[in-house]
Amino acid sequence: MYRFLAILAFYKPFVVWSFVVNALIGFLNPHLVPAIVTKLFLTVFAWYYVSETPNKRKLTFYRNLGISPFRLFSIVFIVDCILTIIFLTVFREFT
């Protein structure tokens, strides 16, 4: 459970950007498949950003907790997809 909470703490700075992207996707094309593909692209971009900048030290912290970078970003992607599906479902109900 502590590992999952640590992963959510890692995801916390990305939540605002995720909801901004969700809102843009909702207005432009509120279908699930393009939204999930976009989120996959953004997760890969976030992995590249974190691993190639001075933020790489954050990954060392999660490695010390026993969480590999692949597992970290996979769980972040899954949580982000769940939030995207919920957001787009609610968004389509009100439009």
C-alpha positions as CSV (number, residue, x, y, z in Angstrom):
1,M,0.0,0.0,0.0
2,Y,2.9,2.4,0.8
3,R,4.3,1.8,-2.7
4,F,1.0,2.7,-4.3
5,L,0.8,5.9,-2.2
6,A,4.3,6.7,-3.3
7,I,3.3,6.2,-6.9
8,L,0.3,8.5,-6.4
9,A,2.7,11.1,-4.9
10,F,4.8,10.9,-8.1
11,Y,1.6,11.3,-10.2
12,K,0.4,14.3,-8.2
13,P,2.3,17.0,-10.2
14,F,1.0,15.5,-13.5
15,V,-2.7,15.6,-12.5
16,V,-3.3,19.2,-13.4
17,W,-1.8,18.7,-16.9
18,S,-3.7,15.4,-17.3
19,F,-7.0,17.2,-16.7
20,V,-6.1,20.0,-19.1
21,V,-5.4,17.4,-21.7
22,N,-8.7,15.6,-20.8
23,A,-10.6,18.8,-21.3
24,L,-8.9,19.5,-24.7
25,I,-9.6,15.9,-25.8
26,G,-13.2,16.2,-24.6
27,F,-13.8,19.3,-26.7
28,L,-12.0,18.1,-29.8
29,N,-12.7,14.4,-30.0
30,P,-14.4,12.8,-26.9
31,H,-13.8,9.2,-28.0
32,L,-11.9,6.8,-25.7
33,V,-9.4,5.2,-28.1
34,P,-7.8,8.5,-29.3
35,A,-7.8,9.7,-25.7
36,I,-6.0,6.5,-24.5
37,V,-3.5,6.7,-27.3
38,T,-2.8,10.4,-26.4
39,K,-2.3,9.5,-22.8
40,L,0.1,6.7,-23.8
41,F,2.1,9.2,-25.8
42,L,2.1,11.7,-22.9
43,T,3.2,9.0,-20.5
44,V,6.1,8.0,-22.7
45,F,7.0,11.7,-23.0
46,A,6.9,12.1,-19.2
47,W,9.1,9.1,-18.8
48,Y,11.6,10.6,-21.3
49,Y,11.4,14.0,-19.5
50,V,12.0,12.5,-16.1
51,S,14.8,10.2,-17.1
52,E,16.7,12.7,-19.2
53,T,16.6,15.8,-17.0
54,P,17.9,16.5,-13.4
55,N,14.6,15.0,-12.2
56,K,16.2,11.6,-12.7
57,R,16.9,11.7,-8.9
58,K,13.2,11.0,-8.4
59,L,13.6,7.7,-10.1
60,T,16.4,6.7,-7.7
61,F,14.0,7.3,-4.8
62,Y,11.4,4.9,-6.4
63,R,14.1,2.4,-7.2
64,N,15.1,2.4,-3.5
65,L,11.5,1.6,-2.7
66,G,11.6,-1.4,-5.1
67,I,9.6,0.2,-7.9
68,S,11.2,0.0,-11.3
69,P,10.7,3.0,-13.7
70,F,8.7,0.8,-16.1
71,R,6.3,-0.3,-13.2
72,L,6.1,3.3,-12.0
73,F,5.0,4.7,-15.4
74,S,2.8,1.7,-16.1
75,I,0.8,2.3,-13.0
76,V,0.7,6.0,-13.6
77,F,-0.6,5.3,-17.1
78,I,-3.3,2.9,-15.8
79,V,-4.4,5.5,-13.1
80,D,-4.5,8.2,-15.8
81,C,-6.5,6.0,-18.1
82,I,-9.1,5.3,-15.4
83,L,-9.4,9.1,-14.7
84,T,-9.6,9.8,-18.4
85,I,-12.4,7.2,-19.0
86,I,-14.4,8.6,-16.0
87,F,-13.9,12.2,-17.2
88,L,-14.9,11.5,-20.8
89,T,-17.9,9.5,-19.7
90,V,-19.1,12.3,-17.5
91,F,-18.2,14.9,-20.2
92,R,-20.3,13.0,-22.9
93,E,-23.3,12.9,-20.6
94,F,-23.4,16.6,-20.3
95,T,-22.8,17.6,-23.9
